[in-house]
Protein backbone atom coordinates (compact mmCIF):
# COMPACT_ATOMS: atom_id res chain seq x y z
CA UNK A 1 0.00 0.00 0.00
CA UNK A 2 2.83 2.41 0.78
CA UNK A 3 4.50 1.76 -2.58
CA UNK A 4 1.22 2.44 -4.38
CA UNK A 5 0.82 5.71 -2.49
CA UNK A 6 4.37 6.79 -3.31
CA UNK A 7 3.88 5.90 -6.97
CA UNK A 8 0.56 7.76 -7.14
CA UNK A 9 2.05 10.96 -5.69
CA UNK A 10 5.31 10.88 -7.66
CA UNK A 11 3.98 13.30 -10.27
CA UNK A 12 3.19 15.89 -7.56
CA UNK A 13 6.68 16.05 -6.06
CA UNK A 14 8.29 18.21 -8.79
CA UNK A 15 5.38 20.66 -8.65
CA UNK A 16 5.30 20.91 -4.86
CA UNK A 17 9.06 21.46 -4.76
CA UNK A 18 8.89 24.33 -7.25
CA UNK A 19 8.16 28.00 -6.51
CA UNK A 20 4.73 27.53 -8.08
CA UNK A 21 4.01 24.76 -5.61
CA UNK A 22 4.98 26.95 -2.66
CA UNK A 23 2.81 29.78 -4.01
CA UNK A 24 -0.10 27.38 -4.46
CA UNK A 25 0.26 26.26 -0.85
CA UNK A 26 0.18 29.86 0.36
CA UNK A 27 -2.82 30.61 -1.84
CA UNK A 28 -4.66 27.56 -0.52
CA UNK A 29 -3.91 28.55 3.09
CA UNK A 30 -5.14 32.09 2.44
CA UNK A 31 -8.35 30.85 0.86
CA UNK A 32 -8.92 28.35 3.68
CA UNK A 33 -8.53 31.14 6.23
CA UNK A 34 -10.94 33.33 4.27
CA UNK A 35 -13.54 30.55 4.30
CA UNK A 36 -12.98 29.95 8.02
CA UNK A 37 -13.30 33.67 8.73
CA UNK A 38 -16.71 33.90 7.07
CA UNK A 39 -18.11 30.62 8.36
CA UNK A 40 -20.10 29.68 11.46
CA UNK A 41 -16.87 28.23 12.93
CA UNK A 42 -15.38 31.71 13.38
CA UNK A 43 -16.63 31.98 16.97
CA UNK A 44 -14.99 28.64 17.81
CA UNK A 45 -11.69 29.86 16.40
CA UNK A 46 -11.94 33.08 18.40
CA UNK A 47 -12.64 31.07 21.55
CA UNK A 48 -9.61 28.88 20.82
CA UNK A 49 -7.13 31.70 20.33
CA UNK A 50 -8.35 33.60 23.39
CA UNK A 51 -8.05 30.56 25.68
CA UNK A 52 -5.85 31.44 28.67
CA UNK A 53 -2.40 29.81 28.36
CA UNK A 54 -0.18 31.42 30.95
CA UNK A 55 2.93 29.69 32.25
CA UNK A 56 3.63 30.67 35.84
CA UNK A 57 7.44 30.55 35.53
CA UNK A 58 7.33 33.35 32.92
CA UNK A 59 5.89 35.74 35.46
CA UNK A 60 3.53 38.62 34.72
CA UNK A 61 5.27 39.50 31.45
CA UNK A 62 4.57 36.18 29.71
CA UNK A 63 1.93 35.77 26.99
CA UNK A 64 -1.55 35.24 28.41
CA UNK A 65 -3.40 33.50 25.56
CA UNK A 66 -2.71 31.56 22.37
CA UNK A 67 -2.99 34.64 20.17
CA UNK A 68 -0.22 36.37 22.11
CA UNK A 69 1.90 33.18 22.10
CA UNK A 70 1.72 33.09 18.30
CA UNK A 71 2.26 36.80 17.72
CA UNK A 72 5.09 37.27 20.19
CA UNK A 73 6.75 33.87 20.35
CA UNK A 74 6.21 31.72 17.30
CA UNK A 75 6.46 34.59 14.81
CA UNK A 76 9.80 35.63 16.29
CA UNK A 77 11.02 32.05 15.93
CA UNK A 78 9.70 31.90 12.36
CA UNK A 79 11.49 35.07 11.27
CA UNK A 80 14.66 33.99 13.03
CA UNK A 81 14.64 30.76 11.00
CA UNK A 82 13.84 32.64 7.77
CA UNK A 83 16.68 35.11 8.31
CA UNK A 84 19.21 32.40 9.10
NORJO-V754787 format. One record per backbone hydrogen bond with DSSP energy under -1.0 kcal/mol. CO is the residue of the C=O (numbers start at 1). NH is the residue of the N-H. If there is no record, write none. Layout:
BEGIN
co=CO nh=NH
co=CO nh=NH
END
This chain:
BEGIN
co=1 nh=5
co=2 nh=6
co=3 nh=7
co=4 nh=8
co=5 nh=9
co=9 nh=12
co=12 nh=16
co=13 nh=17
co=15 nh=18
co=18 nh=22
co=19 nh=23
co=20 nh=24
co=21 nh=25
co=22 nh=26
co=23 nh=27
co=24 nh=28
co=25 nh=29
co=26 nh=30
co=27 nh=31
co=28 nh=32
co=29 nh=33
co=30 nh=34
co=31 nh=35
co=32 nh=36
co=33 nh=37
co=34 nh=38
co=36 nh=39
co=39 nh=42
co=41 nh=45
co=42 nh=46
co=43 nh=47
co=44 nh=48
co=45 nh=49
co=46 nh=50
co=48 nh=51
co=49 nh=67
co=51 nh=66
co=55 nh=58
co=56 nh=59
co=59 nh=62
co=64 nh=53
co=65 nh=69
co=66 nh=70
co=67 nh=71
co=68 nh=72
co=69 nh=73
co=69 nh=74
co=70 nh=75
co=73 nh=77
co=74 nh=78
co=75 nh=79
co=76 nh=80
co=77 nh=81
co=78 nh=82
co=79 nh=83
co=80 nh=84
END
